[in-house]
Amino acid sequence: MGRKRQLKMKQVEIKHLEQYNQLLRYVFQVTDADLRKVGWEGRDIVNAKSPALEQAEVWGWFDGDQLVSQVAVYPFQVRIFNTTYDMGGLTGVGTFPEYSNQGLMHKLLYQALEKMREKKQSISYLYPYSIPYYRRKGWEIISDKIIFEVKDYQLPKNKQVPGEVGRVGSESDDVKRAYERFAYQTHGAMLRGDLAWNEYWLWDLDDLMAAVYYNADRQPDGYVLYWIADEIFHIKDMIFVNEEARSGLWNFISAHFSMISKVIGNIHTDEPLAFLLEDADIKEVISPYFMARIVDLEQFVAQYPFKPDTKEREWTFTLDDPLLSWNQGTFTLRIDTEGKGEVFRTTERSDARLDIKTMTTMLLGYKQPYYLHKIGRITCSPEALDMLEDAIEQQTPYFSDYF
């Protein structure tokens, strides 16, 4: 008990950078050998994390001067149905095992979410080390990753396209320009500033390469980030703004036919590659990728673009939130004819009920209201269910970042 009374929560500052990284390496079991595999030596990893710690808001528990538990929030932005949202990227979560089971992380998560609310970061994303743990705290799955494997003889045949592919440095401006164009038209995608790009590249191999598709006007319409090892063409990510760019990039990949035995890559969307290939008998493995949580429902809905309709719509429901009192209670959702919504508290009684993680995955389009109702995650009338189906866009978020 003496140890627990000495613990104090406070902000983690740049002077704590060494401790911050020591805690991360211990919790996530990152060894010196792991770091050397991706080219890290000595204090490189500490220095690489310095910009993140300077820009992020990091809170921790200290036992005297020793950092024993921490959580970081990165100031990011994401596109949700053509609307830009400020997003709190939760990362750096960890507690030394001798300090576990004291409720430290529960209090840190509340502190992080409270600060997000103050900064109008009405949505939070994270990469989960434990999906059940974060579900209990109100986060839910909102995106998947498909790992695919295409044999050399299954590669698509060359298609004539008006543009051309050029190999560039993986961190070139053309890669960033292509991604920005893609992100602004893609639901769920991160808008990458310097901090986001730094995190995106952090754990990549030194021999990562990039090929950009340029259209006939020399605009970058897409790219593939890749490396080749042991006769395998590995794709870190491939993005494109149109079908022409997709075909052009696959032309480039297929041109490696004589050098490789297969292609292994990632797709961060719900569109399996198999359907697009002439030989569709390829291997695809789908797994949950990122989770999200609405931080403040009223703030989130104020920006949210519902589908327009000829009449106003209204729904009263009870919302459950395991952490945040401002999301707990009975609310009314009102949507005008142009699709602008608002949420406000009400004393009206309602039998409709759902929790914050269900609301999150529904409003982000990962799961449809009908499905969530069928599996018991939403309780509501058939009329309310029809209204939700008509009002919410159905499109699975794309998210290829990692932090």
Secondary structure, 3 states (H helix, E strand, C coil): CHHHHHEEEEECCHHHHHHHHHHHHHHCCCCHHHHHHCCCCCCHHHHHHHHHHHHCEEEEEEECCEEEEEEEEEEEEEEECCEEEEEEEEEEEEECHHHCCCCHHHHHHHHHHHHHHHCCCCEEEECCCCHHHHHHCCCEECCEEEEEEEEHHHCCCCCCCCCEEEEECCCCHHHHHHHHHHHHCCCCCEECCHHHHHHHHCCCCCCCEEEEEECCCCCEEEEEEEEEECCEEEEEEEEECCHHHHHHHHHHHHCCCCCCCEEEEEECCCCCHHHHCCCCCCEEEEEECCEEEECCHHHHHHHCECCCCCCCEEEEEEEECCCCHHHCEEEEEEECCCCEEEEEECCCCCCCEEEHHHHHHHHCCCCCHHHHHHCCCCECCHHHHHHHHHHCCCCCCCCCCCC
